[in-house]
Amino acid sequence: MPHVASIASLMASTNVEIRGSNQTVEERFTQLRADLQTFLAGSGGPLLSVMGDGDALPDGSAMSGVVLRRSGVAINGFGCCPDTSIDPLEKGVENIILKHIHIHGLQLKVDQVMTTWVNGNRAVGVDGGVFHIDRAWDISNCFACVGNSFTDAQITMGVFRGALQKTGISKDILFFCFGGSHVPLSIQQ
């Protein structure tokens, strides 16, 4: 996304306020990338509490040995491998053949999370995963936003998606960039 001039300009000019801190979309994504690189380097950082230290089973409700997805990068502009193509639709993949695949020993810890519904729509991130509102708010403090790097990025994606929609960008490009994400304004605020 950042390599398309109009989108990069919007990332640099769209502000997101989280916990009293007002930053641009670009600054928030840059911070998440830095947090992710710190975590991947084994230095912990703010994502340690979200991702874990690697000793526990991964959480989730499903585990797959092979996943192919190319309607867009699942975590697109805020992952460790940002998409640098100018035309996001050029990344389509065809004629994939997988042979002699043996997958065994997969384990996970089911992480039961209630789905938040706002105006008839689920609050979900770009991968369709439920927005963990319980990790974003402190219920013992009148639901004050505490968040973390990951929930901040999801909120930022919601704000940025709204800003891009207002430009009249095509639905195909919007879906490529954000998948089925939905972080409604009431959660963004």
Order of alpha helices (4+ residues) and beta strands (2+ residues): alpha-beta-beta-alpha-alpha-beta-beta-alpha-beta-beta-alpha-alpha-alpha
